[in-house]
Structure formats: structure tokens, C-alpha cells
Amino acid sequence: MNKEQIQEALEQLPLREKEVRVGGRPGQWLAVVISADYEGVPDHKRQSDAWGALLDAYGMSVSREVEFVYTFSRVEVEEMEAQAANDALNAQAAAGS
């Protein structure tokens, strides 16, 4: 199984404005699915849907190929980016003191 196959399966999720990224290597693929539709959706539901799409496409063998699928809302990604920028500023300030 290659990253294009994993990405194709996750692209089938019925989400608006989704962004799907896959990285890693065979046996240790990591995927990220980002969509505004995930706002307010519990993690277990997001995971169930993502893994369901992969299982539907490739069966149980997918569990030996994909290590994890991260599922984020756009708001969560923006919050993480803001936190990372803040952390970088703090580290820079600390290095200068």
C-alpha cells in the first residue's frame, strides 16, 4: 500500500473543504485529515469515520500499514499554529536573556 492509495481512501470522507496529507513510509504511514466539518465532532467519531474509510477500501491489512490518522478541525489547526508561534517567541526571548 502506498501513500497515494491511503490519501485516495481518505479523500472519500464526506467532508467539506478537507485537506488530506499522508507521510511516512510503508508500514508506518501517518495521515492528517483537516476539515471545518470536524468542529464540535468528538475525536472517537472522527477516528471511527477515518478508519472506516480505510477499512472499507483495504480491509484489515490497513492496520499493518497505517500507524495513525490525525483528525483536526480548521480551528484546532489555527490554535496549534498560534501556540507554536507563541512558543517560538518565548524560546527566542528566553535565549536572549
C-alpha positions as CSV (number, residue, x, y, z in Angstrom):
1,M,0.0,0.0,0.0
2,N,1.4,3.4,-0.9
3,K,0.6,6.9,0.3
4,E,-1.5,7.8,-2.8
5,Q,-3.8,4.8,-2.0
6,I,-4.2,6.0,1.6
7,Q,-4.8,9.5,0.5
8,E,-7.4,8.4,-2.1
9,A,-9.3,6.4,0.5
10,L,-9.4,9.3,3.0
11,E,-10.4,11.8,0.2
12,Q,-13.6,9.8,0.1
13,L,-14.7,11.0,3.5
14,P,-17.8,13.1,3.1
15,L,-16.3,16.3,4.5
16,R,-16.4,19.8,3.1
17,E,-13.1,21.6,2.3
18,K,-11.0,18.8,3.5
19,E,-7.3,18.6,3.4
20,V,-5.6,15.2,3.4
21,R,-1.9,14.7,3.9
22,V,0.0,11.4,4.1
23,G,3.6,10.9,5.0
24,G,5.9,8.3,6.4
25,R,6.9,5.0,4.8
26,P,5.3,1.6,4.2
27,G,4.2,0.1,7.4
28,Q,4.4,3.4,9.2
29,W,2.2,5.7,7.3
30,L,0.8,8.8,9.1
31,A,-2.2,10.7,7.8
32,V,-3.7,14.0,8.6
33,V,-7.3,15.0,7.8
34,I,-8.3,18.6,8.4
35,S,-11.9,19.8,7.8
36,A,-14.2,22.5,9.2
37,D,-16.8,19.8,9.5
38,Y,-14.8,18.3,12.4
39,E,-15.7,21.3,14.6
40,G,-17.6,20.0,17.6
41,V,-17.3,16.4,16.5
42,P,-15.8,14.1,19.2
43,D,-12.5,12.5,18.5
44,H,-13.8,9.0,18.6
45,K,-16.3,9.8,15.8
46,R,-13.7,11.4,13.7
47,Q,-11.4,8.4,14.2
48,S,-14.2,5.9,13.5
49,D,-15.0,7.6,10.2
50,A,-11.4,7.9,9.1
51,W,-10.5,4.3,9.9
52,G,-13.8,3.1,8.5
53,A,-12.9,4.7,5.1
54,L,-9.5,2.9,5.2
55,L,-11.0,-0.4,6.2
56,D,-13.7,-0.2,3.5
57,A,-11.0,0.4,0.9
58,Y,-8.3,-2.0,2.0
59,G,-9.7,-4.3,4.7
60,M,-7.9,-5.3,7.9
61,S,-4.4,-5.2,6.2
62,V,-4.6,-1.4,6.5
63,S,-3.9,-1.7,10.3
64,R,-0.4,-3.1,9.4
65,E,0.3,-0.2,7.0
66,V,-1.1,2.9,8.7
67,E,0.2,3.9,12.1
68,F,-2.2,6.7,12.8
69,V,-4.7,9.1,11.3
70,Y,-4.8,12.6,12.9
71,T,-8.2,14.4,12.5
72,F,-8.4,18.1,13.2
73,S,-10.8,20.9,12.6
74,R,-9.6,24.0,11.0
75,V,-10.0,25.9,14.3
76,E,-7.8,23.3,16.1
77,V,-5.1,23.7,13.4
78,E,-5.2,27.5,13.8
79,E,-4.9,27.2,17.6
80,M,-1.9,24.8,17.2
81,E,-0.2,27.2,14.8
82,A,-0.8,30.2,17.1
83,Q,0.6,28.2,20.1
84,A,3.6,27.1,18.1
85,A,4.3,30.7,17.1
86,N,3.9,31.8,20.7
87,D,6.3,29.0,21.9
88,A,8.9,30.1,19.3
89,L,8.7,33.7,20.5
90,N,9.0,32.6,24.1
91,A,12.0,30.4,23.3
92,Q,13.6,33.3,21.4
93,A,13.0,35.6,24.3
94,A,14.5,33.1,26.7
95,A,17.6,32.6,24.6
96,G,18.1,36.4,24.5
97,S,18.0,36.7,28.3
